[in-house]
């Protein structure tokens, strides 16, 4: 059985390097973003990420880079699709804004 490696955030939290990119993202959010009152700086987060990368082996970096590209490509696709659907929704007239046809006049019967 192989022992799971861990990386450590500056807060001391240990994060398992088991290929789960979302676990690292969640740890960064909880420890850095929430830990700074939802106001972390770009440099703080960048420094923390670079520290994590520095603790990884080349193989681990490759694994997490592949996971990151995959996650970002899926996120990008979802954002593009969402914008497209929103644009379609804006072009389709709503039921309330559709012009109702004028009522038909009944012909005058001459009987």
C-alpha positions in Angstrom: 0.0 0.0 0.0 1.5 3.3 -1.0 1.6 6.2 1.5 -0.3 9.3 0.4 1.9 12.4 0.2 0.8 15.7 1.5 1.6 19.4 0.9 1.2 22.0 3.6 -0.4 25.4 3.2 1.1 28.4 5.0 -1.7 28.0 7.6 -0.3 24.6 8.5 -3.2 22.6 6.9 -2.1 19.4 5.2 -3.6 18.6 1.8 -3.3 15.1 0.4 -1.8 14.8 -3.1 -4.1 12.1 -4.4 -4.9 13.7 -7.7 -8.0 15.6 -6.5 -7.6 19.1 -7.7 -10.9 20.3 -6.2 -9.6 19.3 -2.7 -6.6 21.7 -3.2 -8.9 24.4 -4.6 -11.3 24.0 -1.6 -8.4 24.1 0.9 -7.1 27.3 -0.7 -10.5 28.8 -0.6 -11.2 27.9 3.1 -7.7 28.7 4.4 -6.7 31.7 2.3 -9.9 33.3 1.0 -12.1 32.8 4.1 -9.1 33.2 6.4 -8.6 36.7 5.0 -12.2 37.7 5.4 -13.1 37.0 1.8 -10.4 39.6 0.8 -7.2 37.8 -0.2 -4.9 39.6 -2.5 -3.8 38.3 -5.8 -0.2 38.1 -4.5 -1.2 36.2 -1.4 -3.1 33.5 -3.4 -0.3 33.4 -6.0 2.3 32.9 -3.4 0.3 30.1 -1.7 -0.2 28.3 -5.1 3.5 28.7 -5.9 4.4 27.3 -2.5 2.2 24.2 -3.2 3.7 23.7 -6.6 7.2 23.9 -5.1 6.3 21.0 -2.7 5.3 18.8 -5.6 7.4 16.4 -7.6 7.5 16.8 -11.4 5.1 13.9 -11.8 2.6 15.4 -9.3 2.9 18.8 -11.1 2.1 17.0 -14.4 -0.9 15.3 -12.9 -2.3 18.5 -11.3 -1.6 20.5 -14.4 -3.6 18.0 -16.6 -6.4 18.1 -14.0 -6.4 21.9 -14.1 -6.5 22.1 -17.9 -9.4 19.7 -17.9 -11.3 21.5 -15.2 -10.7 24.9 -16.9 -11.8 23.6 -20.3 -15.1 22.2 -18.9 -15.6 25.5 -17.1 -14.9 27.5 -20.3 -17.4 25.3 -22.3 -20.1 25.8 -19.6 -19.6 29.6 -19.7 -19.8 29.7 -23.5 -22.9 27.5 -23.5 -24.5 29.6 -20.8 -23.8 32.8 -22.7 -25.3 31.3 -25.9 -28.4 30.1 -24.1 -28.8 33.5 -22.5 -28.4 35.2 -25.9 -31.1 32.9 -27.3 -33.4 33.7 -24.4 -33.0 37.4 -25.1 -33.9 37.1 -28.8 -37.0 35.0 -28.2 -40.0 37.3 -27.6 -41.8 36.5 -24.3 -45.5 35.7 -24.3 -46.3 39.1 -22.6 -44.4 41.1 -25.2 -45.8 39.4 -28.3 -48.3 41.6 -30.2 -51.8 40.2 -30.0 -53.6 40.1 -33.3 -56.3 42.7 -33.6 -59.8 41.3 -33.0 -61.6 40.4 -36.1 -64.5 42.6 -37.0 -67.7 40.6 -37.6 -69.2 41.3 -40.9 -72.5 43.1 -40.8 -75.2 40.7 -41.8 -77.9 42.1 -44.0 -80.9 40.0 -43.5 
